[in-house]
């Protein structure tokens, strides 16, 4: 994500991959999509969710026309019930790359598949699920529909800068990894991140726009044969600070979390260094502005980016380390309550600018937590026993 550190990143990536090779490819943990809050909290509300140990896997393709794609952004788990007939299995983890081997931002064309069942043997590289055709720049807006489609934001740049980026699109990819269709138009203005409420044959898809500082809701019809169709488009939030950034590409509204139980969309606004709550997000017909401020924290927030909700009901947000920068808190993931109370933070890399996309999934008493380190192009996986 941090372009001036390209040489440092290449060195760090080579070093981390060497370490990974020594350790072997780690057992990958799996299952389910984590862009929407699940049913009920399992953990006590006062208990921290964030763990300490971490397991890394490289996200860099080693073969094919996009060998060397890097800067992993989006993370999504293949949900239970995802149809067979393609390379994906429930429990696999998809990771989208924003940069090509050139390390220019907005040029990545691949989505990597980290197989989870069975675990790959040591040394097995991740495989390419989707190989797109340039110009593409695949963002953190990565979600999976259980009817057999992958949605990913495309925010391409001709030279690696936001100033020369196009408004982009949402790519709809079928279960085999083939491009099915794309969603574009005036509502899509640099899709930077997203959240999905999957209802089977229909879905609510929320998109944060980097070029306009807005959030739109796309109401989707989903058919395994006919594909994905937009049946309604509503701008539900606006007014977030947004600007191109030579280091981080763009500073704008990013992480989105939708809680269908209370019909609230949480929005992490990077440049505002704050998190907001937009009410009636799933059915509102009009723009609700920025929503209600729920969390701002000059000590722990440093440009909030990707965001998910933990099984204890807390929000987890990554930092871009350019807004309100603090060298003593590099690449942090911050845990806080929806009431605005800080709980815990962990670092995914000793350098700044490494944390971005993340995902959480809960099955019974086990939670899977995944995050990227885009300084070293590594994908980090934790597993947690919620009964302990």
RAZIRA-V169427 format. One record per residue. N is the residue number from 1. RES is the residue in three letters. PSI is psi in radians with two decimals (999 if undefined). OMEGA is omega in radians with two decimals (999 if undefined). BURIAL is 1 if it has 16 or more other ideal C-beta (glycine too) atoms within 10 Angstrom, else 0. Layout:
n = [N,N]
res = [RES,RES]
psi = [PSI,PSI]
omega = [OMEGA,OMEGA]
burial = [BURIAL,BURIAL]
This chain:
n = [1,2,3,4,5,6,7,8,9,10,11,12,13,14,15,16,17,18,19,20,21,22,23,24,25,26,27,28,29,30,31,32,33,34,35,36,37,38,39,40,41,42,43,44,45,46,47,48,49,50,51,52,53,54,55,56,57,58,59,60,61,62,63,64,65,66,67,68,69,70,71,72,73,74,75,76,77,78,79,80,81,82,83,84,85,86,87,88,89,90,91,92,93,94,95,96,97,98,99,100,101,102,103,104,105,106,107,108,109,110,111,112,113,114,115,116,117,118,119,120,121,122,123,124,125,126,127,128,129,130,131,132,133,134,135,136,137,138,139,140,141,142,143,144,145,146,147,148,149,150,151,152,153,154,155,156,157,158,159,160,161,162,163,164,165,166,167,168,169,170,171,172,173,174,175,176,177,178,179,180,181,182,183,184,185,186,187,188,189,190,191,192,193,194,195,196,197,198,199,200,201,202,203,204,205,206,207,208,209,210,211,212,213,214,215,216,217,218,219,220,221,222,223,224,225,226,227,228,229,230,231,232,233,234,235,236,237,238,239,240,241,242,243,244,245,246,247,248,249,250,251,252,253,254,255,256,257,258,259,260,261,262,263,264,265,266,267,268,269,270,271,272,273,274,275,276,277,278,279,280,281,282,283,284,285,286,287,288,289,290,291,292,293,294,295,296,297,298,299,300,301,302,303,304,305,306,307,308,309,310,311,312,313,314,315,316,317,318,319,320,321,322,323,324,325,326,327,328,329,330,331,332,333,334,335,336,337,338,339,340,341,342,343,344,345,346,347,348,349,350,351,352,353,354,355,356,357,358,359,360,361,362,363,364,365,366,367,368,369,370,371,372,373,374,375,376,377,378,379,380,381,382,383,384,385,386,387,388]
res = [UNK,UNK,UNK,UNK,UNK,UNK,UNK,UNK,UNK,UNK,UNK,UNK,UNK,UNK,UNK,UNK,UNK,UNK,UNK,UNK,UNK,UNK,UNK,UNK,UNK,UNK,UNK,UNK,UNK,UNK,UNK,UNK,UNK,UNK,UNK,UNK,UNK,UNK,UNK,UNK,UNK,UNK,UNK,UNK,UNK,UNK,UNK,UNK,UNK,UNK,UNK,UNK,UNK,UNK,UNK,UNK,UNK,UNK,UNK,UNK,UNK,UNK,UNK,UNK,UNK,UNK,UNK,UNK,UNK,UNK,UNK,UNK,UNK,UNK,UNK,UNK,UNK,UNK,UNK,UNK,UNK,UNK,UNK,UNK,UNK,UNK,UNK,UNK,UNK,UNK,UNK,UNK,UNK,UNK,UNK,UNK,UNK,UNK,UNK,UNK,UNK,UNK,UNK,UNK,UNK,UNK,UNK,UNK,UNK,UNK,UNK,UNK,UNK,UNK,UNK,UNK,UNK,UNK,UNK,UNK,UNK,UNK,UNK,UNK,UNK,UNK,UNK,UNK,UNK,UNK,UNK,UNK,UNK,UNK,UNK,UNK,UNK,UNK,UNK,UNK,UNK,UNK,UNK,UNK,UNK,UNK,UNK,UNK,UNK,UNK,UNK,UNK,UNK,UNK,UNK,UNK,UNK,UNK,UNK,UNK,UNK,UNK,UNK,UNK,UNK,UNK,UNK,UNK,UNK,UNK,UNK,UNK,UNK,UNK,UNK,UNK,UNK,UNK,UNK,UNK,UNK,UNK,UNK,UNK,UNK,UNK,UNK,UNK,UNK,UNK,UNK,UNK,UNK,UNK,UNK,UNK,UNK,UNK,UNK,UNK,UNK,UNK,UNK,UNK,UNK,UNK,UNK,UNK,UNK,UNK,UNK,UNK,UNK,UNK,UNK,UNK,UNK,UNK,UNK,UNK,UNK,UNK,UNK,UNK,UNK,UNK,UNK,UNK,UNK,UNK,UNK,UNK,UNK,UNK,UNK,UNK,UNK,UNK,UNK,UNK,UNK,UNK,UNK,UNK,UNK,UNK,UNK,UNK,UNK,UNK,UNK,UNK,UNK,UNK,UNK,UNK,UNK,UNK,UNK,UNK,UNK,UNK,UNK,UNK,UNK,UNK,UNK,UNK,UNK,UNK,UNK,UNK,UNK,UNK,UNK,UNK,UNK,UNK,UNK,UNK,UNK,UNK,UNK,UNK,UNK,UNK,UNK,UNK,UNK,UNK,UNK,UNK,UNK,UNK,UNK,UNK,UNK,UNK,UNK,UNK,UNK,UNK,UNK,UNK,UNK,UNK,UNK,UNK,UNK,UNK,UNK,UNK,UNK,UNK,UNK,UNK,UNK,UNK,UNK,UNK,UNK,UNK,UNK,UNK,UNK,UNK,UNK,UNK,UNK,UNK,UNK,UNK,UNK,UNK,UNK,UNK,UNK,UNK,UNK,UNK,UNK,UNK,UNK,UNK,UNK,UNK,UNK,UNK,UNK,UNK,UNK,UNK,UNK,UNK,UNK,UNK,UNK,UNK,UNK,UNK,UNK,UNK,UNK,UNK,UNK,UNK,UNK,UNK,UNK,UNK,UNK,UNK,UNK,UNK,UNK,UNK,UNK,UNK,UNK,UNK,UNK,UNK,UNK,UNK,UNK,UNK,UNK,UNK]
psi = [-0.53,1.73,-0.76,-0.28,0.39,-0.81,-0.73,-0.70,-0.75,-0.69,-0.80,-0.68,-0.73,-0.70,-0.77,-0.60,-0.61,-0.74,-0.74,-0.64,-0.64,-0.67,-0.35,2.79,2.26,2.72,2.25,2.41,2.74,3.08,2.29,2.66,2.46,0.79,-0.14,2.52,2.39,-2.93,2.12,2.50,2.53,-0.67,2.79,2.49,-0.45,-0.10,2.41,2.56,-0.68,2.31,-3.11,-0.86,2.74,2.58,2.04,2.56,2.35,2.50,0.17,2.11,2.40,-0.17,2.94,3.12,-0.34,0.45,2.26,-0.08,2.45,-2.94,1.09,2.37,-1.18,2.60,2.31,2.45,2.40,2.14,2.81,2.50,-0.01,2.32,2.58,3.13,0.06,-2.99,-0.24,2.55,2.61,2.32,-0.33,2.76,2.21,2.49,2.21,2.49,2.27,-0.46,2.58,-3.09,-0.42,-0.26,0.24,2.31,2.60,0.45,-0.01,2.44,0.17,2.59,2.16,2.53,2.01,1.76,2.48,-0.52,2.02,2.82,2.38,2.63,2.81,2.37,-0.13,2.17,2.77,2.73,2.82,2.06,-0.78,2.24,1.82,3.01,2.21,2.63,2.18,2.75,1.71,2.17,-2.93,-0.24,1.36,2.07,2.77,2.21,2.34,-0.19,-0.08,0.52,2.59,2.31,2.29,2.40,2.44,1.99,1.31,2.67,2.47,-0.38,0.23,0.10,2.61,-0.56,-0.45,0.43,2.67,2.97,-0.37,-2.73,3.06,2.10,2.38,2.03,2.34,3.11,-0.31,-0.11,0.19,2.51,2.12,-0.80,3.14,2.67,2.13,-2.99,-3.08,-0.40,-0.38,1.96,1.26,1.21,1.92,-0.58,3.02,2.94,2.59,2.30,1.77,2.08,0.43,-1.72,-0.05,2.84,2.70,2.16,2.02,2.31,2.25,2.18,2.11,-0.51,-0.27,-0.17,0.53,2.89,2.26,2.65,2.15,2.09,2.10,2.51,2.33,2.16,2.24,-0.49,-0.84,-0.35,-2.67,2.24,2.37,2.10,-0.13,2.52,2.22,2.23,2.04,-0.22,2.63,3.05,0.07,2.46,2.38,2.42,2.58,2.61,2.20,-0.43,-0.88,0.19,-1.08,2.53,2.03,3.10,2.38,-1.62,2.33,2.39,2.16,2.24,1.76,-0.31,-0.56,0.09,0.87,2.37,2.14,2.36,2.12,1.97,1.91,-1.00,-0.46,-0.17,0.85,2.85,2.36,2.82,2.17,2.05,2.79,0.63,-0.56,-0.33,0.02,2.57,-0.12,2.84,2.25,0.26,-2.59,-0.26,-2.86,2.27,2.18,-0.36,2.15,2.38,1.71,-0.37,-0.69,-0.36,2.29,0.97,1.30,2.41,-1.94,2.64,2.45,2.99,2.35,2.85,-0.24,0.09,-0.01,2.73,2.48,2.23,2.47,2.94,2.54,-0.19,0.30,-0.68,2.23,0.82,2.52,1.91,-0.34,-0.08,1.19,2.45,0.87,2.57,2.20,2.34,2.29,2.82,2.79,-0.21,-0.02,0.37,2.20,2.44,-0.91,2.81,2.63,2.74,2.44,-0.13,2.51,-0.27,2.84,2.73,0.34,-0.44,2.40,-1.71,2.60,2.81,2.64,2.44,2.43,2.25,1.93,-2.14,0.27,2.34,2.46,2.30,2.17,2.48,2.76,2.67,1.71,0.05,-0.73,0.12,0.86,2.65,2.21,2.31,2.28,2.73,2.49,2.41,1.95,-0.18,-0.20,999]
omega = [-3.06,-2.98,-3.14,-3.13,-3.06,-3.10,3.11,-3.13,-3.13,3.11,-3.13,-3.13,3.12,-3.14,-3.10,3.11,3.08,3.10,3.13,3.14,3.12,-3.10,-3.04,3.09,-3.03,3.10,-3.06,-3.07,-2.79,2.70,2.91,3.14,-3.03,3.11,-3.14,-3.13,3.11,-3.10,2.98,3.07,3.13,-3.08,3.04,-3.02,-3.10,-3.11,3.08,3.10,-3.00,-3.12,3.08,-3.06,3.12,3.13,-3.06,3.03,3.13,3.10,-3.05,3.06,-3.08,-3.14,3.07,-3.06,-3.14,3.07,3.14,3.04,-3.03,-3.09,3.13,-3.10,-3.04,3.10,3.10,3.08,3.05,-2.98,3.01,3.12,3.10,-3.00,3.08,3.13,3.09,-3.08,-3.05,3.04,3.04,-3.10,3.03,-3.14,3.11,3.13,-3.14,-3.14,-3.11,-3.10,2.97,3.13,3.09,-3.06,3.01,-3.12,3.13,-3.13,-3.12,-3.04,-3.01,2.90,-3.08,3.11,3.08,-3.08,-3.08,-3.11,-0.10,3.10,3.12,3.11,3.13,3.10,3.14,3.13,3.01,-3.11,3.11,3.05,-3.11,3.04,-3.13,3.13,3.13,0.09,3.04,2.97,-2.97,-2.93,3.12,-3.14,-3.07,-3.13,-3.10,3.06,-3.06,3.06,3.02,3.13,3.07,3.09,3.14,3.10,3.11,-3.07,-2.96,3.09,-3.13,-3.08,3.12,3.12,3.10,-3.13,3.13,3.11,3.04,-3.12,3.00,-3.03,2.94,3.10,3.06,-3.03,-3.10,-3.02,3.13,-3.09,3.12,3.10,-3.13,-3.13,3.05,-3.14,3.13,-3.11,-3.02,-3.13,-3.11,-3.08,-3.12,-3.09,-2.96,3.06,-3.03,3.00,-3.05,2.95,-3.00,3.13,3.11,-3.11,3.02,-3.10,2.99,-3.06,-3.10,-3.07,3.03,-3.08,-3.11,-3.06,-3.09,-3.12,-3.11,3.00,3.11,3.03,3.04,3.05,-2.99,2.90,-3.03,3.11,-3.09,-3.11,-3.07,3.12,-3.05,-3.12,3.06,-3.14,3.11,3.14,-3.13,2.99,-3.03,-3.12,3.14,3.09,3.10,3.10,-3.14,-3.14,3.01,-3.10,-3.10,-3.10,-3.00,-3.13,3.11,3.00,-2.97,3.01,-3.02,-3.02,3.11,3.04,3.12,3.07,-3.08,-3.13,-3.14,3.11,3.13,3.02,3.06,-3.06,3.05,-3.12,-2.99,-3.04,3.08,-3.12,-3.03,3.07,-3.08,3.07,3.11,-3.10,3.11,-3.02,-3.05,-3.09,-3.12,-3.10,-3.06,3.13,-3.14,-3.12,-3.08,-3.09,-3.10,3.07,3.11,-3.10,2.94,-2.92,-3.07,-3.13,-2.99,3.12,-3.13,-3.10,-3.06,-3.07,3.14,-3.09,3.03,3.06,3.11,-3.14,3.07,3.12,3.08,3.04,3.09,-3.10,3.07,-3.11,3.11,3.04,3.03,3.04,3.11,-3.01,3.07,-3.08,3.14,3.13,-3.05,2.97,-3.05,2.85,-3.04,3.07,3.13,3.13,3.10,3.05,3.04,3.14,3.08,-3.13,-3.03,3.00,3.02,3.12,3.08,3.13,3.13,3.05,3.12,3.03,-3.07,-3.06,3.11,-3.09,3.11,-3.12,3.11,3.05,-3.13,3.04,-3.09,-3.12,3.12,3.07,3.03,-3.11,-3.09,3.13,3.11,2.91,-3.03,2.94,-3.08,-3.11,3.07,3.09,-3.01,-3.06,3.02,2.91,-3.06,3.05,-3.04,-3.13,-3.10,999]
burial = [1,1,1,0,1,1,0,0,1,1,0,1,1,0,0,1,1,0,0,1,0,0,0,0,1,1,0,1,1,1,1,1,1,1,1,1,1,1,0,0,1,1,1,0,0,0,0,0,1,1,0,0,0,1,1,1,1,1,1,1,1,0,0,0,0,1,0,1,1,1,1,1,1,1,1,1,1,1,1,0,0,1,0,0,0,1,0,1,1,1,1,1,1,1,1,1,1,1,1,1,1,0,1,1,1,1,1,1,1,1,1,1,1,1,1,1,0,0,0,1,0,0,0,0,1,1,1,1,1,1,1,1,0,0,0,1,1,1,1,1,1,1,1,1,1,1,1,1,1,1,1,1,1,1,1,1,1,0,0,1,1,1,0,0,1,1,1,1,1,1,1,1,1,1,1,0,1,0,0,1,1,0,1,0,0,0,1,1,1,1,1,1,1,1,1,1,1,1,0,0,0,0,1,1,1,1,1,1,1,1,1,1,1,1,1,1,1,1,1,1,0,1,0,0,0,0,0,1,0,0,0,0,0,1,1,1,1,1,1,1,1,1,0,1,1,0,1,1,1,1,1,1,1,1,1,1,1,1,1,0,0,0,0,1,1,1,1,1,1,1,1,1,1,1,1,1,1,1,0,0,1,1,0,1,0,0,0,1,0,1,1,0,0,1,1,0,1,0,0,1,1,1,1,1,1,1,1,1,1,1,1,1,1,1,1,1,1,1,1,1,1,1,1,1,0,0,0,0,1,1,1,1,1,1,1,1,1,1,0,0,0,0,1,1,1,1,1,1,1,0,1,1,1,1,1,1,1,1,1,1,1,1,0,0,0,1,1,1,1,1,1,1,1,1,1,1,1,1,1,1,1,1,1,1,0,1,0,0]
